[in-house]
Amino acid sequence: MKTQASAIICAGALLLPFMQIAPAHAAPSPEEVKRLGNDLTPFGAEKAGNKDGTIPAYTGGLTAPPAGFDKAGAVRPDPFANEKPLFSIDAKNADKYADKLSEGTKALMKLYGDFRIDVYPSYRTVAYPKFVIDNTLKNAARAKMTDDGLGMSGARAGIPFPIPANGNEVMLNFQARYQGLSFQVPKYSAYNVDSNGKLVLSSQGSWTMEYPYYDESRTDEPVVLNRARASYTGPARRAGESLLAMDPVNYADKGRRAWQYLPGQRRVRLAPDIAYDTPNPGTNGMSTYDDVNLFNGKLDRYDFKLVGKKELYIPYNTYRFSYNDKPEDVFQAKFINPSVVRWELHRVWVVEAKLKEGQRHIYSRRTFYVDEDSWTVVASDQYDGRGQLWRAGFAYLNQAYDANAPISTAGHYDLISGSYYINIWPGTGGVKFMSALQPDGAWTPDSLAGQGVR
């Protein structure tokens, strides 16, 4: 059995005990595996609701599109559009809800007296295809964490560690979370809002993600976890640029491979710096490359400690935000318009990441909050070298009910400069899911050159 430690206490109740944080893998016992599909969902969340009834029991998620959904389109209507907030939380009543707010949320309320979150009824909308559920159940017994938590083996086409033993396994679950086999944001935008409230388009274009790891037709061990391609159409100074990156299942075997096409140079070049804390030009340098989706990339620079589980107010079922057609109304001075963001109470895994001795990064410490149903990092707190809370991150999650896939976009507030950004915001371009992977030949440096503007 795995060593247990005391779990975070939320709302006066002891939540699901978590396992010890040692980087070595300890496979769950047969008795633990049997919990999947019983008191735990097949993907490892607590099936029951909370004792207050403010978090419902899991009953299968949202799989039926609402009336008015265009199957040929990529924009998903809000199935909860007629609901009104139950209540709001701001600086005046934040103390009452402090145990259910991230440090970043509390800091925003302290910094801006008019910042608020509107709390709605909670719905556990996440749902997965049958093959993902079936493989997750198999992974529980066959998957192993390898190389001090830098990779995994034995897992395929499902959540690797539905009963996580440590922080690395939770983060590997996040990296291998299901977002469909392949999807495209055909016309995304990234916006910065500076400390003066000026809205700036930092990048625009198409974004494609594929997950060869979720190719259920393959019987061999997956090597490539995911691959991403960005083709920039704006602003004018970036038009014609393109980017290609691939992440492996096991970083100890093979690291990230990335290439860029720059029209000014008319050539494709290797881009080894597209990782860690290199400033991301897609957000005008307001974030790092490993800030994408609140975290991505190799796990080698931090020690990831699984602190426990707690209830947290987080952005959830954010259809009105994600598919909005008026960015100037959404991205206002100081913070995103509270009226377009839905917040709900959900259970999250809490992982503390502390910079390893001898490693370098602009963040000395990071706290990640991982949704128990989608395995998405839904919020983060990031600290500078002095230990001061610097950036508060949030992912805006909703369920693609036509594709049985949860998907999100993310951004950070800079609590020191007073600015913020959002990256890969779909807006009216929506998110399109594909049922097949592109040929491997579409993911080569040569293919990237062929897409560039010359």
C-alpha positions in Angstrom: 0.0 0.0 0.0 1.1 3.6 -0.6 2.0 5.7 2.4 -0.8 8.0 3.3 -0.4 11.6 4.6 -2.9 14.0 6.1 -5.1 15.5 3.4 -6.2 19.2 3.3 -9.3 19.8 5.3 -12.0 21.7 3.4 -15.3 22.9 4.8 -14.7 20.9 7.9 -14.5 17.6 6.2 -11.4 15.4 5.4 -11.3 14.8 1.7 -10.0 11.8 -0.1 -6.6 10.8 1.4 -3.7 11.2 -0.9 -0.5 9.3 -1.3 3.0 10.2 -0.4 5.1 12.5 -2.5 8.2 10.4 -3.2 9.3 10.5 -6.8 9.5 6.7 -7.0 6.4 5.0 -8.4 4.3 2.8 -6.2 1.7 1.0 -8.1 -1.8 1.0 -6.6 -2.9 -2.2 -5.0 -5.6 -4.4 -6.5 -8.0 -3.1 -3.8 -7.3 0.5 -4.8 -7.8 -0.3 -8.5 -11.2 -1.7 -7.7 -12.3 1.7 -6.4 -12.3 2.9 -10.0 -15.9 2.8 -11.2 -17.2 2.4 -7.7 -16.5 5.2 -5.1 -14.1 6.7 -7.7 -15.0 7.5 -11.2 -13.2 5.4 -13.9 -10.8 8.3 -14.3 -10.0 8.7 -10.6 -12.3 11.5 -9.3 -14.5 11.2 -6.3 -17.9 10.1 -7.5 -19.8 11.4 -4.6 -20.7 15.1 -4.1 -19.6 17.0 -1.1 -21.5 16.9 2.2 -22.9 20.4 1.7 -24.4 19.5 -1.7 -22.5 22.4 -3.4 -20.5 19.9 -5.5 -22.8 17.3 -7.1 -22.1 13.6 -7.6 -20.7 12.6 -10.9 -23.3 11.1 -13.2 -21.6 10.8 -16.5 -20.9 14.4 -17.6 -22.4 16.5 -20.4 -22.8 14.6 -23.6 -25.9 16.1 -25.2 -25.6 19.3 -27.2 -28.1 22.1 -26.3 -30.7 23.2 -28.8 -29.3 25.4 -31.4 -25.9 23.8 -31.7 -24.6 23.7 -35.3 -22.8 20.3 -35.7 -20.9 21.8 -38.7 -19.7 24.7 -36.6 -17.0 25.1 -34.1 -18.7 27.5 -31.6 -20.6 25.8 -28.7 -23.6 27.5 -27.2 -23.7 27.8 -23.5 -26.0 25.1 -22.1 -26.4 27.2 -18.9 -27.0 30.6 -20.6 -30.2 31.3 -18.7 -28.7 30.8 -15.2 -28.0 33.7 -12.8 -25.2 33.8 -10.2 -25.9 32.4 -6.8 -23.7 35.0 -5.2 -20.6 37.0 -5.8 -17.3 37.2 -3.9 -15.1 40.3 -3.7 -12.9 42.1 -1.3 -15.7 42.8 1.1 -16.6 39.2 1.7 -13.5 37.3 0.6 -12.6 36.3 4.2 -15.8 34.3 4.4 -14.7 32.1 1.5 -10.9 32.3 2.0 -10.5 28.5 2.4 -12.0 28.0 -1.1 -10.0 30.7 -3.0 -6.6 30.3 -4.5 -3.9 32.7 -3.3 -4.0 34.4 -6.7 -7.8 35.0 -6.5 -7.4 36.5 -3.0 -4.6 38.7 -4.2 -6.6 40.0 -7.1 -9.4 40.9 -4.7 -7.0 42.7 -2.4 -5.4 44.5 -5.3 -8.6 45.6 -7.1 -11.5 46.5 -4.9 -13.9 46.1 -7.8 -12.7 42.6 -8.9 -15.2 39.9 -8.2 -16.1 36.4 -9.1 -19.7 35.4 -9.8 -20.5 31.9 -8.4 -22.9 29.7 -10.2 -24.3 26.2 -9.5 -21.6 23.5 -10.0 -22.0 21.0 -12.9 -19.6 18.1 -13.4 -19.8 18.2 -17.2 -16.5 16.4 -18.1 -17.1 13.3 -20.2 -14.8 11.0 -22.1 -15.1 8.5 -25.0 -15.4 4.8 -24.0 -11.9 3.9 -25.2 -10.4 6.6 -22.9 -12.3 5.2 -19.9 -11.4 1.6 -20.8 -7.7 2.4 -21.2 -7.6 4.5 -18.0 -8.8 1.5 -16.1 -6.0 -0.6 -17.7 -3.4 2.1 -17.1 -4.2 2.0 -13.4 -2.5 -1.4 -13.2 0.1 -1.2 -16.0 1.4 2.4 -16.1 4.7 3.2 -14.4 6.4 6.5 -13.8 10.0 6.4 -15.0 13.3 8.3 -14.7 12.5 10.1 -11.4 9.1 11.4 -12.7 10.3 12.7 -16.1 8.2 10.2 -18.1 6.1 7.1 -18.0 5.8 3.7 -19.6 3.0 1.2 -20.0 0.4 3.9 -20.4 -1.6 4.5 -23.6 -4.8 6.2 -24.8 -6.1 7.1 -21.3 -5.3 8.9 -18.1 -2.0 7.3 -17.0 -2.4 7.4 -13.2 -6.0 7.7 -12.1 -4.9 6.9 -8.5 -1.8 9.2 -8.3 0.9 8.5 -5.8 2.8 11.8 -5.9 3.0 15.2 -7.5 4.8 14.1 -10.6 2.0 11.6 -11.4 -0.6 14.3 -11.1 1.4 16.5 -13.4 1.9 13.7 -15.9 -1.9 13.1 -15.8 -2.3 16.8 -16.7 0.2 16.6 -19.5 -1.5 13.5 -20.9 -5.1 14.7 -20.2 -7.6 14.0 -22.9 -8.6 16.9 -25.2 -9.6 14.8 -28.2 -7.3 13.1 -30.6 -6.8 16.3 -32.6 -8.3 19.8 -32.5 -7.7 23.1 -34.1 -8.4 26.7 -33.0 -8.8 28.0 -36.6 -8.7 31.7 -35.7 -7.3 32.3 -32.2 -6.2 35.5 -30.7 -3.9 36.4 -27.8 -4.4 39.7 -26.0 -2.4 41.7 -23.5 -3.9 44.4 -21.3 -1.3 46.7 -19.9 -1.3 48.6 -16.6 -3.0 51.5 -18.3 -5.8 49.4 -19.5 -4.8 49.3 -23.2 -5.9 46.2 -25.1 -3.2 45.0 -27.5 -3.4 42.1 -29.9 -0.2 40.2 -29.3 -0.7 37.3 -31.7 -3.3 35.8 -34.0 -3.5 32.8 -36.2 -4.4 29.1 -36.2 -3.4 26.6 -33.5 -3.4 22.8 -34.1 -2.9 20.2 -31.4 -2.6 16.4 -31.9 -2.2 13.6 -29.4 -0.6 10.5 -30.9 -0.7 9.1 -27.4 -4.4 8.8 -27.8 -4.3 6.9 -31.1 -6.2 3.9 -30.1 -5.4 2.0 -33.3 -1.8 1.6 -32.3 -0.7 -1.3 -30.2 3.0 -0.3 -29.7 4.3 1.9 -26.9 3.6 5.5 -27.8 6.6 7.8 -28.2 5.1 11.2 -29.0 2.7 12.6 -26.4 1.5 15.6 -28.3 2.5 17.9 -31.2 1.5 21.5 -31.8 1.6 23.9 -34.7 1.0 27.6 -34.8 0.6 29.6 -38.0 0.5 33.4 -37.3 -1.5 35.8 -39.3 -1.2 38.8 -37.1 -0.3 41.3 -36.0 1.5 42.5 -39.1 5.0 42.1 -37.6 4.4 38.4 -37.0 2.3 37.5 -40.1 3.8 34.5 -41.9 5.7 33.1 -38.9 5.0 29.5 -37.9 6.0 27.1 -35.1 6.1 23.4 -34.7 6.8 21.6 -31.4 6.6 17.9 -30.3 6.6 16.6 -26.7 7.6 13.0 -25.9 5.9 10.6 -23.6 9.3 10.2 -21.8 11.5 13.2 -21.6 14.4 11.1 -20.4 14.5 9.3 -23.8 13.9 12.3 -26.0 13.4 16.0 -25.2 11.1 18.5 -26.8 11.7 19.1 -30.5 10.8 22.5 -31.9 11.3 24.5 -35.1 10.4 28.0 -36.2 9.8 29.5 -39.6 10.7 33.2 -39.8 9.7 34.9 -43.1 12.4 37.5 -42.7 15.1 34.8 -42.8 13.1 32.5 -45.2 14.2 29.4 -43.5 13.2 26.9 -40.8 15.5 26.8 -37.8 15.7 24.6 -34.7 14.3 26.3 -31.7 15.6 24.6 -28.5 14.8 27.7 -26.4 11.0 27.2 -26.8 10.8 25.8 -23.3 11.1 26.7 -19.6 11.2 30.4 -18.8 12.1 31.7 -22.2 9.7 34.7 -22.8 6.9 33.8 -25.1 6.6 36.2 -28.0 3.0 35.0 -28.5 2.1 37.0 -25.5 4.6 39.9 -26.1 6.9 38.3 -23.5 4.3 38.7 -20.7 4.6 34.9 -20.1 7.1 32.1 -20.4 6.9 29.1 -22.7 6.1 26.8 -19.8 3.2 29.1 -18.8 1.2 27.8 -21.8 -1.9 26.1 -20.4 -0.5 27.2 -17.0 2.3 24.6 -17.3 3.9 22.5 -20.0 7.2 20.8 -20.7 9.8 18.8 -18.9 9.3 18.3 -15.1 13.0 18.4 -14.3 13.5 21.9 -12.8 11.1 21.5 -9.9 10.3 19.1 -7.1 6.5 18.5 -7.3 4.9 17.8 -4.0 1.4 16.5 -3.8 -0.1 18.5 -0.9 -3.6 17.1 -1.0 -7.1 17.8 -2.3 -9.5 20.7 -1.6 -12.6 22.5 -2.7 -11.9 25.6 -4.8 -13.9 28.2 -6.7 -12.5 28.1 -10.3 -13.6 29.2 -13.8 -15.7 26.4 -15.1 -18.2 25.8 -18.0 -17.0 29.2 -19.4 -18.7 29.0 -22.7 -19.8 32.7 -22.6 -16.1 33.7 -22.1 -14.5 31.3 -24.5 -16.8 31.9 -27.5 -17.5 35.6 -27.0 -17.6 37.8 -30.1 -16.6 41.1 -28.5 -13.0 41.0 -27.1 -13.2 44.7 -26.2 -16.1 43.9 -23.8 -14.3 40.9 -22.4 -10.8 42.2 -21.8 -11.3 45.3 -19.8 -8.8 47.4 -17.8 -7.3 45.7 -14.8 -9.1 42.3 -15.3 -11.4 40.3 -17.5 -15.0 41.4 -17.3 -16.4 39.5 -14.3 -19.9 39.3 -16.0 -18.6 37.0 -18.7 -16.8 34.4 -16.5 -18.7 31.7 -14.7 -17.1 30.4 -11.5 -18.1 27.1 -9.8 -17.0 25.1 -6.8 -15.0 21.9 -7.6 -12.5 19.6 -6.0 -8.9 20.0 -7.1 -5.6 18.3 -6.4 -3.0 20.7 -5.0 0.6 20.4 -6.2 3.4 22.5 -4.8 6.4 22.9 -7.2 9.6 24.1 -5.6 12.7 25.0 -7.7 15.4 22.4 -7.3 18.8 23.3 -5.9 21.1 24.3 -8.7 18.3 24.9 -11.2 17.3 28.2 -12.7 13.9 29.6 -13.4 12.2 33.0 -12.9 9.6 31.3 -10.6 11.0 30.0 -7.4 7.8 28.3 -6.4 4.5 27.4 -8.1 1.2 26.0 -6.8 -0.9 24.1 -9.3 -4.6 23.3 -8.8 -5.7 20.4 -10.9 -9.4 19.7 -11.5 -10.2 16.1 -10.4 -12.5 15.4 -13.4 -10.6 16.8 -16.4 -7.0 16.6 -14.9 -6.6 20.2 -16.1 -4.5 22.7 -14.2 -7.3 25.2 -13.6 -5.4 27.7 -11.5 -1.8 28.5 -10.5 0.1 30.8 -8.1 3.6 31.7 -9.2 6.2 33.3 -6.9 9.3 35.3 -7.8 12.9 34.8 -6.5 12.0 36.7 -3.3 9.1 34.5 -2.6 6.6 37.2 -3.5 3.4 36.1 -5.3 3.9 37.4 -8.8 1.5 35.9 -11.3 -1.9 34.3 -10.8 -3.0 32.0 -13.5 -6.4 30.7 -14.5 -7.7 28.2 -17.1 -11.1 28.7 -18.5 -12.5 25.2 -19.0 -15.6 23.9 -20.8 -16.7 20.6 -22.1 -16.9 20.0 -25.9 -20.2 18.1 -25.6 -20.1 17.0 -29.2 -16.6 15.5 -28.9 -16.6 14.2 -25.3 -13.6 16.3 -24.6 -12.8 19.0 -22.0 -10.8 21.9 -23.4 -9.5 25.2 -22.0 -7.6 28.4 -22.7 -5.5 30.1 -20.1 -3.8 33.3 -19.0 -2.1 35.1 -16.1 -2.5 38.3 -14.1 0.8 40.0 -13.2 0.2 41.2 -9.7 3.3 43.4 -9.7 2.9 45.3 -13.0 -0.9 45.3 -13.0 -1.2 43.8 -16.5 -2.7 40.5 -17.7 -2.9 38.4 -20.9 -5.0 35.6 -22.4 -3.4 33.1 -24.9 -5.1 31.0 -27.6 -8.5 32.5 -27.0 -10.9 30.9 -29.6 -13.6 33.6 -29.7 -15.9 33.3 -32.7 -13.5 31.0 -34.6 -14.3 28.3 -32.1 -12.6 25.0 -31.6 -12.8 22.2 -34.3 -12.2 18.6 -33.5 -10.8 16.1 -36.0 -11.4 12.3 -35.8 -8.0 11.3 -37.3 -4.3 12.3 -37.0 -2.6 14.0 -39.9 0.2 12.0 -41.6 3.5 12.2 -39.8 4.8 14.0 -42.9 2.7 17.0 -42.0 4.8 17.4 -38.9 8.2 17.8 -40.3 10.4 20.9 -40.6 10.0 20.7 -44.4 6.2 20.9 -44.0 6.6 24.0 -41.8 8.7 25.7 -44.5 6.0 25.0 -47.0 3.4 26.8 -44.9 5.5 29.9 -44.4 4.9 33.2 -46.2 7.9 33.9 -48.4 
